[in-house]
Amino acid sequence: MEQFIPRHVDNHPKGGHRPRIDDRTCFDVVHVRLTTGCSWVDAERICGGKVSDTAVRERYSLWVDAGVFKKVAANAVVA
């Protein structure tokens, strides 16, 4: 999955901001959400609150827009 995730470009004008949560942590919450069908808030809680549900939803939307899940599915069918 990692190979299909677009690289993040930090374009913050002053560079002074909170460090970005790594993709793996966000994916863990997305995985719980998609597997269980629970809410984003519950998925965040189940995963120990390492990342906010808002950040995960934004990352999930970014991945959907980039076609990450479609690429993963297509790659799984080919393999």
C-alpha positions in Angstrom: 0.0 0.0 0.0 2.8 2.3 0.9 4.1 2.5 -2.7 0.7 4.0 -3.9 0.5 6.7 -1.3 1.6 10.1 -2.7 4.6 11.7 -0.9 3.7 14.6 1.3 5.3 17.9 0.3 5.6 20.4 3.2 4.7 23.8 1.8 4.0 25.6 5.0 5.3 29.1 4.4 7.1 29.4 7.8 7.7 25.8 8.5 6.6 26.1 12.1 3.9 23.6 12.7 3.2 20.3 14.4 4.9 17.3 12.8 2.8 15.3 10.4 1.4 12.0 11.7 2.9 9.1 9.8 0.9 7.3 7.2 1.0 4.0 8.9 -0.6 5.4 12.1 -3.4 6.9 10.0 -3.8 3.7 8.0 -4.3 1.7 11.2 -7.3 3.8 12.1 -8.7 3.7 8.5 -8.3 -0.1 8.6 -10.2 -0.4 11.9 -12.9 1.9 10.5 -13.3 0.0 7.3 -13.1 -3.4 8.9 -15.5 -2.8 11.8 -17.8 -0.2 10.3 -17.5 1.9 13.5 -17.4 5.7 13.5 -14.1 7.6 13.0 -14.2 8.7 16.6 -14.5 5.1 17.8 -11.8 3.9 15.4 -9.5 6.6 16.9 -10.3 5.5 20.4 -9.8 1.8 19.5 -6.3 2.6 18.2 -5.3 4.4 21.4 -5.9 8.0 20.3 -2.6 8.3 18.6 -4.1 10.5 15.9 -7.3 12.6 15.8 -10.3 11.3 13.8 -10.2 14.6 11.9 -6.6 14.1 10.7 -7.4 10.5 9.7 -10.5 11.6 7.7 -8.5 14.2 5.9 -5.8 11.6 5.1 -8.4 9.1 4.0 -10.0 11.7 1.6 -6.6 12.5 0.2 -5.9 8.8 -0.5 -9.3 8.3 -2.1 -8.8 11.4 -4.3 -5.3 10.0 -5.3 -6.9 6.7 -6.2 -4.7 4.8 -3.7 -7.4 2.2 -2.8 -8.2 1.6 -6.5 -4.5 1.0 -7.2 -4.2 -1.4 -4.3 -7.3 -3.4 -5.4 -6.0 -3.5 -9.0 -2.6 -4.7 -7.8 -4.2 -7.4 -5.7 -6.2 -8.7 -8.6 -3.1 -8.8 -10.9 -1.0 -10.5 -8.2 
